[in-house]
Amino acid sequence: MIIRILAVDDDRDTLRMVRETFEADPSFKVTCVETGEQALERLSKSEPDLMILDWNLPDRSGKDLCKLLRNNAATAGLPILMLTALTGVNERVDALDSGADDYVPKPFYVQELRARVHAILRRKSPWLVQGPVLEFKGLRIEPSNYRAYVQGKDIGLTKLEFEIFYLLAVNAGRLIQRRYIESRALEMEFPTDSRPLDVHMSRIREKLGARLAGRIETVRGVGYLFSPEPAA
């Protein structure tokens, strides 16, 4: 599964360094923008897994943007790491008080930046980096080998089907929006056709079997929810 980072900084050298640092690992994809407005526009179309945000942007402060995102229900839970040349203790406190999850001063060591990003993801989005085995009544899901078992029998999910199913199962009981699934598993950042996801979901339900297919609930026009227990 691809981990998506949105980097917001008006320094192109910093953006290049962030991109090179994370995209050296094929499980990461970095999108770069240079202003707060560009960041908001991007967020309205595609949800990243984490934002790296500069304090001083051309059109607004990163601190104000962070507060804005925290006060929006759609982005309130977005992991944010503040990355800036302001290194005083007051600035660090302000960054954290504005809602940032962590703070790294410039110039930075890429090893530290990478480690702090991984630490944030472990805390806030553990399914992206840890991949725990999941067990429910009559169902076992093993991310290490992309296999799901119903009553001990491998149901033969493809890699893509598994990634969609695992994304739902690891968030059991939570409604997951369509566009989130499309951007994560299908890597469709600006989907114009909902049929690919519907087709994959239909195949997953078919492979789960009639008894367990009801665990995947459709909320029409919004997304899908995986229930820990089969529908009555």
SEDRENLUM-992109 format. One record per atom (N, C-alpha, C): atom name; residue number from 0; x negated, y, z. Coordinates in Angstrom, 3 decimals, decimal comma. Layout:
CA  NUM  X  Y  Z
...
//
This chain:
N  0  -0,841  -1,191  0,000
CA  0  0,000  0,000  0,000
C  0  -0,877  1,242  0,000
N  1  -0,538  2,231  -0,821
CA  1  -1,319  3,445  -0,934
C  1  -0,976  4,399  0,211
N  2  -2,006  4,950  0,857
CA  2  -1,846  5,979  1,879
C  2  -2,060  7,329  1,211
N  3  -1,050  8,184  1,264
CA  3  -1,085  9,448  0,536
C  3  -1,400  10,616  1,472
N  4  -2,407  11,390  1,090
CA  4  -2,810  12,573  1,848
C  4  -2,549  13,812  1,004
N  5  -1,955  14,823  1,612
CA  5  -1,806  16,126  0,974
C  5  -2,817  17,067  1,611
N  6  -3,788  17,548  0,835
CA  6  -4,811  18,470  1,325
C  6  -4,459  19,882  0,873
N  7  -4,404  20,814  1,832
CA  7  -4,008  22,196  1,547
C  7  -5,145  23,123  1,963
N  8  -5,833  23,700  0,986
CA  8  -6,994  24,554  1,265
C  8  -7,282  25,385  0,020
N  9  -7,645  26,656  0,211
CA  9  -7,960  27,483  -0,953
C  9  -9,431  27,394  -1,356
N  10  -10,202  26,595  -0,631
CA  10  -11,612  26,362  -0,968
C  10  -11,699  25,077  -1,795
N  11  -11,994  25,211  -3,058
CA  11  -12,001  24,049  -3,938
C  11  -13,117  23,067  -3,604
N  12  -14,217  23,555  -3,062
CA  12  -15,291  22,644  -2,652
C  12  -14,821  21,748  -1,508
N  13  -14,054  22,338  -0,588
CA  13  -13,508  21,540  0,514
C  13  -12,530  20,501  -0,013
N  14  -11,671  20,907  -0,934
CA  14  -10,716  19,963  -1,516
C  14  -11,436  18,824  -2,229
N  15  -12,481  19,170  -2,955
CA  15  -13,243  18,130  -3,660
C  15  -13,862  17,156  -2,663
N  16  -14,418  17,675  -1,564
CA  16  -15,042  16,816  -0,567
C  16  -14,016  15,901  0,103
N  17  -12,843  16,460  0,412
CA  17  -11,785  15,647  1,024
C  17  -11,358  14,539  0,070
N  18  -11,148  14,893  -1,190
CA  18  -10,731  13,889  -2,177
C  18  -11,783  12,788  -2,316
N  19  -13,047  13,171  -2,450
CA  19  -14,105  12,176  -2,630
C  19  -14,255  11,301  -1,394
N  20  -14,081  11,895  -0,219
CA  20  -14,218  11,136  1,028
C  20  -13,188  10,022  1,119
N  21  -11,942  10,326  0,798
CA  21  -10,879  9,339  0,990
C  21  -10,639  8,468  -0,233
N  22  -10,786  9,009  -1,415
CA  22  -10,515  8,192  -2,599
C  22  -11,654  7,232  -2,921
N  23  -12,744  7,292  -2,145
CA  23  -13,757  6,240  -2,234
C  23  -13,161  4,914  -1,784
N  24  -12,090  4,992  -0,989
CA  24  -11,317  3,823  -0,568
C  24  -10,079  3,759  -1,459
N  25  -9,897  2,696  -2,240
CA  25  -8,768  2,627  -3,178
C  25  -7,402  2,623  -2,515
N  26  -7,343  2,466  -1,208
CA  26  -6,045  2,486  -0,531
C  26  -5,572  3,909  -0,234
N  27  -6,401  4,916  -0,565
CA  27  -6,027  6,311  -0,350
C  27  -5,836  7,037  -1,674
N  28  -4,889  7,972  -1,682
CA  28  -4,722  8,895  -2,796
C  28  -4,545  10,293  -2,228
N  29  -5,345  11,250  -2,715
CA  29  -5,319  12,619  -2,205
C  29  -4,744  13,554  -3,264
N  30  -3,754  14,335  -2,871
CA  30  -3,210  15,399  -3,710
C  30  -3,662  16,728  -3,129
N  31  -4,186  17,620  -3,966
CA  31  -4,747  18,882  -3,500
C  31  -3,922  20,068  -3,985
N  32  -3,628  20,998  -3,078
CA  32  -2,993  22,270  -3,432
C  32  -3,722  23,377  -2,689
N  33  -3,530  24,632  -3,146
CA  33  -4,338  25,736  -2,628
C  33  -3,559  26,775  -1,837
N  34  -2,243  26,675  -1,790
CA  34  -1,438  27,661  -1,056
C  34  -0,345  26,977  -0,254
N  35  0,211  27,731  0,694
CA  35  1,312  27,203  1,474
C  35  2,547  26,945  0,640
N  36  2,833  27,829  -0,309
CA  36  4,000  27,638  -1,163
C  36  3,859  26,386  -2,023
N  37  2,656  26,149  -2,529
CA  37  2,429  24,934  -3,306
C  37  2,628  23,698  -2,440
N  38  2,212  23,793  -1,180
CA  38  2,398  22,667  -0,262
C  38  3,879  22,400  -0,032
N  39  4,658  23,456  0,192
CA  39  6,095  23,287  0,421
C  39  6,789  22,719  -0,809
N  40  6,384  23,186  -1,980
CA  40  6,966  22,658  -3,211
C  40  6,659  21,172  -3,356
N  41  5,424  20,808  -3,049
CA  41  5,032  19,399  -3,146
C  41  5,816  18,547  -2,156
N  42  5,970  19,049  -0,938
CA  42  6,687  18,305  0,092
C  42  8,157  18,124  -0,256
N  43  8,717  19,040  -1,018
CA  43  10,124  18,921  -1,403
C  43  10,348  17,806  -2,413
N  44  9,277  17,339  -3,044
CA  44  9,386  16,323  -4,084
C  44  8,807  14,973  -3,666
N  45  7,814  14,987  -2,797
CA  45  7,140  13,744  -2,427
C  45  6,599  13,874  -1,013
N  46  6,792  12,844  -0,212
CA  46  6,388  12,888  1,189
C  46  5,042  12,199  1,383
N  47  4,012  12,931  1,826
CA  47  2,723  12,294  2,099
C  47  2,755  11,553  3,428
N  48  1,721  10,768  3,665
CA  48  1,589  10,092  4,955
C  48  0,869  10,961  5,969
N  49  0,110  11,958  5,468
CA  49  -0,646  12,846  6,350
C  49  -1,012  14,106  5,577
N  50  -1,075  15,235  6,295
CA  50  -1,500  16,493  5,678
C  50  -2,784  16,977  6,341
N  51  -3,749  17,385  5,523
CA  51  -4,940  18,084  6,001
C  51  -4,742  19,546  5,627
N  52  -4,687  20,416  6,623
CA  52  -4,209  21,785  6,428
C  52  -5,233  22,811  6,893
N  53  -5,577  23,761  6,007
CA  53  -6,479  24,850  6,366
C  53  -5,722  25,935  7,131
N  54  -6,414  26,584  8,060
CA  54  -5,794  27,635  8,860
C  54  -5,510  28,872  8,016
N  55  -6,503  29,309  7,239
CA  55  -6,393  30,555  6,471
C  55  -6,075  30,273  5,013
N  56  -4,807  30,405  4,653
CA  56  -4,376  30,233  3,269
C  56  -4,091  31,607  2,656
N  57  -4,116  31,719  1,345
CA  57  -3,923  33,026  0,710
C  57  -2,565  33,660  0,984
N  58  -1,532  32,845  1,144
CA  58  -0,177  33,384  1,252
C  58  0,438  33,299  2,642
N  59  -0,139  32,503  3,519
CA  59  0,371  32,382  4,883
C  59  -0,656  31,638  5,718
N  60  -0,511  31,723  7,033
CA  60  -1,453  30,996  7,884
C  60  -1,044  29,531  7,991
N  61  -2,045  28,672  8,114
CA  61  -1,763  27,257  8,300
C  61  -0,987  27,006  9,576
N  62  -1,258  27,830  10,589
CA  62  -0,539  27,687  11,858
C  62  0,956  27,927  11,662
N  63  1,303  28,977  10,917
CA  63  2,722  29,259  10,668
C  63  3,368  28,161  9,821
N  64  2,612  27,653  8,849
CA  64  3,138  26,569  8,017
C  64  3,376  25,326  8,859
N  65  2,454  25,055  9,770
CA  65  2,597  23,895  10,653
C  65  3,859  24,025  11,505
N  66  4,094  25,209  12,060
CA  66  5,304  25,429  12,862
C  66  6,562  25,240  12,020
N  67  6,516  25,756  10,797
CA  67  7,664  25,619  9,900
C  67  7,985  24,153  9,641
N  68  6,960  23,353  9,406
CA  68  7,160  21,929  9,134
C  68  7,679  21,204  10,362
N  69  7,210  21,583  11,536
CA  69  7,656  20,931  12,764
C  69  9,121  21,255  13,076
N  70  9,597  22,395  12,599
CA  70  10,984  22,791  12,855
C  70  11,951  22,312  11,784
N  71  11,436  21,583  10,807
CA  71  12,261  21,023  9,737
C  71  12,412  19,526  9,992
N  72  13,640  19,057  10,088
CA  72  13,869  17,645  10,417
C  72  13,193  16,704  9,430
N  73  13,109  17,101  8,161
CA  73  12,536  16,225  7,138
C  73  11,031  16,068  7,273
N  74  10,362  17,053  7,902
CA  74  8,898  17,014  7,998
C  74  8,396  17,057  9,438
N  75  9,307  16,989  10,399
CA  75  8,918  17,134  11,804
C  75  7,921  16,072  12,247
N  76  7,996  14,888  11,663
CA  76  7,109  13,806  12,071
C  76  5,868  13,654  11,218
N  77  5,655  14,572  10,269
CA  77  4,501  14,467  9,371
C  77  3,199  14,643  10,146
N  78  2,266  13,687  10,104
CA  78  0,969  13,864  10,764
C  78  0,186  14,997  10,097
N  79  -0,338  15,920  10,911
CA  79  -1,064  17,079  10,391
C  79  -2,402  17,218  11,097
N  80  -3,458  17,319  10,305
CA  80  -4,792  17,599  10,827
C  80  -5,216  18,973  10,328
N  81  -5,555  19,869  11,271
CA  81  -5,977  21,215  10,902
C  81  -7,476  21,204  10,624
N  82  -7,854  21,784  9,495
CA  82  -9,254  21,811  9,062
C  82  -9,593  23,255  8,718
N  83  -10,488  23,892  9,505
CA  83  -10,722  25,317  9,306
C  83  -12,059  25,776  9,865
N  84  -12,501  26,942  9,391
CA  84  -13,764  27,526  9,847
C  84  -13,622  28,207  11,200
N  85  -12,404  28,425  11,672
CA  85  -12,196  29,032  12,984
C  85  -12,474  27,988  14,058
N  86  -13,494  28,227  14,879
CA  86  -13,961  27,178  15,794
C  86  -13,831  27,535  17,265
N  87  -13,313  28,726  17,577
CA  87  -13,185  29,111  18,978
C  87  -12,167  28,267  19,714
N  88  -12,309  28,203  21,032
CA  88  -11,406  27,370  21,822
C  88  -9,964  27,869  21,712
N  89  -9,778  29,189  21,632
CA  89  -8,412  29,715  21,511
C  89  -7,759  29,274  20,210
N  90  -8,549  29,279  19,131
CA  90  -8,017  28,833  17,840
C  90  -7,656  27,356  17,882
N  91  -8,497  26,561  18,539
CA  91  -8,205  25,123  18,643
C  91  -6,909  24,899  19,417
N  92  -6,767  25,619  20,517
CA  92  -5,548  25,485  21,314
C  92  -4,336  25,937  20,505
N  93  -4,476  27,063  19,779
CA  93  -3,369  27,554  18,953
C  93  -2,962  26,527  17,897
N  94  -3,959  25,887  17,281
CA  94  -3,666  24,887  16,253
C  94  -2,859  23,735  16,832
N  95  -3,273  23,247  17,996
CA  95  -2,564  22,133  18,619
C  95  -1,183  22,563  19,104
N  96  -1,098  23,781  19,644
CA  96  0,197  24,279  20,114
C  96  1,177  24,497  18,965
N  97  0,660  24,765  17,780
CA  97  1,537  24,980  16,623
C  97  2,114  23,678  16,096
N  98  1,568  22,544  16,577
CA  98  2,105  21,247  16,167
C  98  1,124  20,341  15,467
N  99  -0,127  20,797  15,274
CA  99  -1,126  19,935  14,636
C  99  -1,444  18,748  15,538
N  100  -1,700  17,601  14,929
CA  100  -2,044  16,403  15,697
C  100  -3,518  16,368  16,073
N  101  -4,344  17,063  15,309
CA  101  -5,775  17,105  15,599
C  101  -6,378  18,305  14,883
N  102  -7,647  18,565  15,175
CA  102  -8,321  19,767  14,688
C  102  -9,771  19,410  14,399
N  103  -10,242  19,706  13,196
CA  103  -11,643  19,479  12,834
C  103  -12,210  20,788  12,291
N  104  -13,285  21,315  12,910
CA  104  -13,852  22,578  12,438
C  104  -14,740  22,389  11,215
N  105  -14,807  23,443  10,382
CA  105  -15,744  23,483  9,267
C  105  -17,042  24,145  9,738
N  106  -18,181  23,746  9,189
CA  106  -18,382  22,593  8,292
C  106  -18,179  21,299  9,069
N  107  -17,765  20,257  8,375
CA  107  -17,425  19,011  9,052
C  107  -18,261  17,856  8,513
N  108  -18,375  16,836  9,334
CA  108  -18,989  15,581  8,901
C  108  -17,884  14,707  8,306
N  109  -18,111  14,195  7,111
CA  109  -17,059  13,408  6,466
C  109  -16,726  12,164  7,283
N  110  -17,727  11,611  7,991
CA  110  -17,465  10,420  8,805
C  110  -16,478  10,740  9,927
N  111  -16,640  11,933  10,532
CA  111  -15,727  12,329  11,605
C  111  -14,328  12,592  11,056
N  112  -14,265  13,278  9,919
CA  112  -12,959  13,549  9,316
C  112  -12,226  12,252  9,016
N  113  -12,939  11,302  8,417
CA  113  -12,331  10,020  8,083
C  113  -11,860  9,304  9,348
N  114  -12,687  9,323  10,397
CA  114  -12,337  8,634  11,639
C  114  -11,121  9,270  12,303
N  115  -11,051  10,597  12,269
CA  115  -9,918  11,277  12,900
C  115  -8,619  11,034  12,131
N  116  -8,698  10,999  10,820
CA  116  -7,516  10,687  10,021
C  116  -7,027  9,276  10,334
N  117  -7,946  8,320  10,395
CA  117  -7,554  6,948  10,727
C  117  -6,942  6,886  12,126
N  118  -7,494  7,651  13,070
CA  118  -6,966  7,640  14,435
C  118  -5,541  8,186  14,471
N  119  -5,286  9,265  13,719
CA  119  -3,930  9,819  13,662
C  119  -2,963  8,805  13,064
N  120  -3,376  8,154  11,983
CA  120  -2,500  7,174  11,338
C  120  -2,228  5,987  12,254
N  121  -3,225  5,570  13,025
CA  121  -3,003  4,459  13,966
C  121  -1,968  4,835  15,017
N  122  -1,989  6,094  15,444
CA  122  -1,045  6,541  16,472
C  122  0,354  6,745  15,915
N  123  0,452  7,384  14,752
CA  123  1,751  7,834  14,254
C  123  2,343  6,947  13,164
N  124  1,505  6,250  12,428
CA  124  1,991  5,387  11,339
C  124  1,217  4,073  11,347
N  125  1,290  3,300  12,429
CA  125  0,434  2,114  12,554
C  125  0,626  1,081  11,460
N  126  1,820  1,018  10,853
CA  126  2,048  0,023  9,808
C  126  1,182  0,264  8,579
N  127  0,680  1,500  8,402
CA  127  -0,137  1,808  7,229
C  127  -1,553  1,268  7,352
N  128  -2,051  1,143  8,582
CA  128  -3,461  0,788  8,751
C  128  -3,683  -0,523  9,495
N  129  -2,685  -1,025  10,193
CA  129  -2,892  -2,225  10,992
C  129  -2,224  -3,465  10,399
N  130  -1,079  -3,290  9,793
CA  130  -0,411  -4,410  9,161
C  130  -0,129  -5,581  10,084
N  131  0,642  -5,385  11,174
CA  131  0,915  -6,495  12,077
C  131  1,825  -7,546  11,457
N  132  1,668  -8,790  11,892
CA  132  2,616  -9,843  11,528
C  132  3,954  -9,510  12,189
N  133  5,029  -9,653  11,451
CA  133  6,361  -9,350  11,970
C  133  7,175  -10,630  12,079
N  134  7,876  -10,783  13,183
CA  134  8,719  -11,963  13,373
C  134  10,105  -11,541  13,837
N  135  11,106  -12,047  13,154
CA  135  12,497  -11,843  13,515
C  135  13,161  -13,220  13,530
N  136  14,402  -13,273  13,932
CA  136  15,101  -14,549  13,985
C  136  15,156  -15,178  12,597
N  137  14,489  -16,315  12,446
CA  137  14,493  -17,034  11,181
C  137  13,602  -16,451  10,113
N  138  12,770  -15,462  10,478
CA  138  11,986  -14,759  9,467
C  138  10,609  -14,397  10,016
N  139  9,570  -14,680  9,230
CA  139  8,198  -14,310  9,583
C  139  7,562  -13,627  8,372
N  140  6,895  -12,496  8,616
CA  140  6,310  -11,705  7,533
C  140  4,829  -11,506  7,820
N  141  3,969  -11,981  6,920
CA  141  2,519  -11,955  7,123
C  141  1,857  -11,045  6,083
N  142  1,442  -9,828  6,472
CA  142  0,861  -8,900  5,502
C  142  -0,513  -9,312  4,993
N  143  -1,241  -10,121  5,752
CA  143  -2,593  -10,496  5,326
C  143  -2,593  -11,295  4,032
N  144  -1,517  -12,037  3,771
CA  144  -1,461  -12,836  2,539
C  144  -0,208  -12,555  1,701
N  145  0,490  -11,460  2,032
CA  145  1,667  -11,030  1,260
C  145  2,727  -12,132  1,176
N  146  2,998  -12,763  2,305
CA  146  3,984  -13,842  2,314
C  146  5,064  -13,580  3,361
N  147  6,283  -13,973  3,004
CA  147  7,406  -13,927  3,931
C  147  8,023  -15,319  3,988
N  148  8,357  -15,756  5,203
CA  148  8,874  -17,110  5,399
C  148  10,267  -17,048  6,025
N  149  11,195  -17,779  5,439
CA  149  12,531  -17,942  5,993
C  149  12,655  -19,382  6,460
N  150  12,889  -19,552  7,751
CA  150  12,939  -20,890  8,348
C  150  11,684  -21,689  7,988
N  151  10,533  -21,017  8,001
CA  151  9,259  -21,682  7,749
C  151  8,906  -21,894  6,293
N  152  9,777  -21,504  5,372
CA  152  9,529  -21,722  3,947
C  152  9,176  -20,406  3,263
N  153  8,064  -20,412  2,517
CA  153  7,638  -19,233  1,764
C  153  8,685  -18,913  0,695
N  154  9,188  -17,679  0,678
CA  154  10,248  -17,335  -0,273
C  154  9,696  -16,781  -1,585
N  155  8,381  -16,685  -1,714
CA  155  7,774  -16,363  -3,003
C  155  7,941  -14,931  -3,476
N  156  7,779  -13,972  -2,574
CA  156  7,833  -12,576  -2,988
C  156  6,597  -12,214  -3,809
N  157  6,781  -11,392  -4,830
CA  157  5,628  -10,846  -5,537
C  157  4,963  -9,811  -4,629
N  158  3,759  -9,361  -4,990
CA  158  3,051  -8,378  -4,176
C  158  3,877  -7,099  -4,030
N  159  4,466  -6,638  -5,112
CA  159  5,254  -5,413  -5,060
C  159  6,520  -5,604  -4,233
N  160  7,187  -6,742  -4,418
CA  160  8,378  -7,028  -3,617
C  160  8,015  -7,081  -2,141
N  161  6,864  -7,698  -1,847
CA  161  6,443  -7,788  -0,451
C  161  6,208  -6,401  0,129
N  162  5,548  -5,521  -0,607
CA  162  5,249  -4,186  -0,089
C  162  6,525  -3,401  0,201
N  163  7,518  -3,536  -0,665
CA  163  8,802  -2,874  -0,418
C  163  9,460  -3,457  0,831
N  164  9,494  -4,779  0,911
CA  164  10,141  -5,459  2,026
C  164  9,422  -5,169  3,343
N  165  8,096  -5,180  3,311
CA  165  7,328  -4,934  4,532
C  165  7,541  -3,504  5,025
N  166  7,606  -2,568  4,110
CA  166  7,847  -1,176  4,486
C  166  9,168  -1,035  5,234
N  167  10,188  -1,762  4,800
CA  167  11,474  -1,737  5,493
C  167  11,406  -2,468  6,829
N  168  10,786  -3,648  6,821
CA  168  10,782  -4,485  8,019
C  168  9,961  -3,885  9,152
N  169  8,843  -3,235  8,813
CA  169  7,999  -2,663  9,865
C  169  8,660  -1,437  10,486
N  170  9,665  -0,904  9,797
CA  170  10,469  0,202  10,327
C  170  11,876  -0,273  10,663
N  171  11,997  -1,497  11,135
CA  171  13,300  -2,113  11,395
C  171  14,192  -1,199  12,239
N  172  15,437  -1,054  11,771
CA  172  16,396  -0,225  12,478
C  172  16,379  1,235  12,079
N  173  15,417  1,614  11,227
CA  173  15,312  3,004  10,774
C  173  15,714  3,109  9,309
N  174  16,462  4,148  8,989
CA  174  16,834  4,401  7,602
C  174  15,627  4,963  6,862
N  175  15,222  4,310  5,772
CA  175  14,091  4,747  4,965
C  175  14,626  5,313  3,654
N  176  14,277  6,550  3,361
CA  176  14,797  7,201  2,167
C  176  14,266  6,557  0,894
N  177  15,087  6,592  -0,136
CA  177  14,714  6,012  -1,432
C  177  13,401  6,594  -1,939
N  178  13,289  7,918  -1,896
CA  178  12,105  8,533  -2,486
C  178  10,840  8,165  -1,722
N  179  10,981  7,879  -0,420
CA  179  9,822  7,439  0,355
C  179  9,366  6,072  -0,136
N  180  10,317  5,158  -0,330
CA  180  9,974  3,825  -0,832
C  180  9,381  3,926  -2,228
N  181  9,978  4,753  -3,065
CA  181  9,505  4,890  -4,443
C  181  8,098  5,462  -4,502
N  182  7,791  6,422  -3,633
CA  182  6,464  7,028  -3,668
C  182  5,415  6,125  -3,047
N  183  5,815  5,301  -2,056
CA  183  4,840  4,421  -1,409
C  183  4,598  3,149  -2,220
N  184  5,645  2,371  -2,380
CA  184  5,480  1,047  -2,977
C  184  5,425  1,091  -4,497
N  185  6,276  1,924  -5,100
CA  185  6,326  1,967  -6,563
C  185  5,417  3,031  -7,148
N  186  4,845  3,872  -6,267
CA  186  3,963  4,963  -6,700
C  186  4,649  5,855  -7,732
N  187  5,942  6,095  -7,511
CA  187  6,716  6,996  -8,368
C  187  6,898  8,299  -7,599
N  188  6,069  9,298  -7,875
CA  188  6,110  10,532  -7,101
C  188  7,330  11,378  -7,441
N  189  7,754  11,376  -8,686
CA  189  8,898  12,181  -9,100
C  189  9,870  11,293  -9,863
N  190  10,516  10,331  -9,170
CA  190  11,372  9,373  -9,863
C  190  12,567  10,032  -10,531
N  191  12,813  9,669  -11,772
CA  191  13,996  10,147  -12,495
C  191  14,972  9,007  -12,756
N  192  14,562  7,806  -12,429
CA  192  15,383  6,624  -12,695
C  192  15,339  5,741  -11,461
N  193  16,495  5,497  -10,835
CA  193  16,545  4,713  -9,604
C  193  16,596  3,217  -9,859
N  194  16,720  2,811  -11,108
CA  194  16,929  1,393  -11,392
C  194  15,765  0,490  -10,994
N  195  14,501  0,903  -11,181
CA  195  13,417  -0,006  -10,786
C  195  13,515  -0,451  -9,336
N  196  13,774  0,474  -8,414
CA  196  13,891  0,108  -7,009
C  196  15,098  -0,786  -6,783
N  197  16,221  -0,481  -7,414
CA  197  17,419  -1,307  -7,255
C  197  17,176  -2,740  -7,724
N  198  16,451  -2,879  -8,826
CA  198  16,147  -4,212  -9,351
C  198  15,280  -4,982  -8,366
N  199  14,239  -4,339  -7,846
CA  199  13,365  -5,015  -6,880
C  199  14,132  -5,399  -5,621
N  200  14,999  -4,515  -5,145
CA  200  15,754  -4,805  -3,932
C  200  16,698  -5,981  -4,157
N  201  17,295  -6,051  -5,332
CA  201  18,182  -7,165  -5,657
C  201  17,425  -8,488  -5,632
N  202  16,209  -8,490  -6,168
CA  202  15,403  -9,718  -6,183
C  202  14,973  -10,120  -4,780
N  203  14,640  -9,137  -3,957
CA  203  14,255  -9,444  -2,579
C  203  15,423  -10,081  -1,840
N  204  16,607  -9,517  -1,993
CA  204  17,793  -10,077  -1,334
C  204  18,072  -11,493  -1,826
N  205  17,916  -11,703  -3,118
CA  205  18,155  -13,033  -3,677
C  205  17,196  -14,051  -3,071
N  206  15,936  -13,664  -2,910
CA  206  14,946  -14,589  -2,362
C  206  15,140  -14,817  -0,867
N  207  15,671  -13,825  -0,159
CA  207  15,970  -14,017  1,256
C  207  17,083  -15,036  1,455
N  208  17,972  -15,140  0,482
CA  208  19,079  -16,078  0,579
C  208  20,324  -15,415  1,123
N  209  21,452  -16,037  0,870
CA  209  22,745  -15,451  1,225
C  209  22,853  -15,145  2,716
N  210  22,257  -15,991  3,552
CA  210  22,396  -15,832  5,003
C  210  21,649  -14,608  5,525
N  211  20,514  -14,286  4,907
CA  211  19,665  -13,219  5,434
C  211  19,659  -11,949  4,592
N  212  20,233  -12,010  3,402
CA  212  20,198  -10,839  2,515
C  212  20,846  -9,615  3,151
N  213  21,815  -9,852  4,044
CA  213  22,509  -8,748  4,688
C  213  21,654  -7,940  5,632
N  214  20,435  -8,412  5,901
CA  214  19,550  -7,626  6,769
C  214  19,114  -6,327  6,090
N  215  19,159  -6,302  4,775
CA  215  18,825  -5,071  4,055
C  215  20,124  -4,344  3,747
N  216  20,345  -3,243  4,425
CA  216  21,572  -2,470  4,259
C  216  21,312  -1,285  3,327
N  217  22,233  -1,052  2,418
CA  217  22,144  0,091  1,508
C  217  22,972  1,244  2,055
N  218  22,348  2,406  2,187
CA  218  23,076  3,631  2,514
C  218  23,128  4,426  1,215
N  219  24,256  4,372  0,567
CA  219  24,384  4,883  -0,796
C  219  23,934  6,339  -0,915
N  220  23,071  6,574  -1,885
CA  220  22,581  7,918  -2,146
C  220  21,482  8,384  -1,215
N  221  21,134  7,546  -0,221
CA  221  20,118  7,956  0,755
C  221  18,934  7,001  0,766
N  222  19,195  5,722  1,070
CA  222  18,083  4,784  1,142
C  222  18,510  3,429  1,667
N  223  17,583  2,766  2,366
CA  223  17,811  1,410  2,848
C  223  17,397  1,295  4,310
N  224  18,028  0,338  4,983
CA  224  17,725  0,063  6,382
C  224  17,609  -1,441  6,568
N  225  16,542  -1,868  7,251
CA  225  16,373  -3,285  7,552
C  225  16,846  -3,540  8,970
N  226  17,790  -4,449  9,121
CA  226  18,327  -4,785  10,433
C  226  17,553  -5,956  11,028
N  227  17,130  -5,860  12,303
CA  227  16,400  -6,965  12,922
C  227  17,196  -8,257  12,983
N  228  18,514  -8,153  12,995
CA  228  19,368  -9,339  13,047
C  228  20,236  -9,395  11,797
N  229  20,551  -10,599  11,311
CA  229  21,403  -10,700  10,119
C  229  22,783  -10,135  10,371
N  230  23,408  -9,647  9,307
CA  230  24,762  -9,100  9,430
C  230  25,720  -10,191  9,865
N  231  26,683  -9,823  10,679
CA  231  27,657  -10,807  11,181
C  231  28,582  -11,252  10,060
//
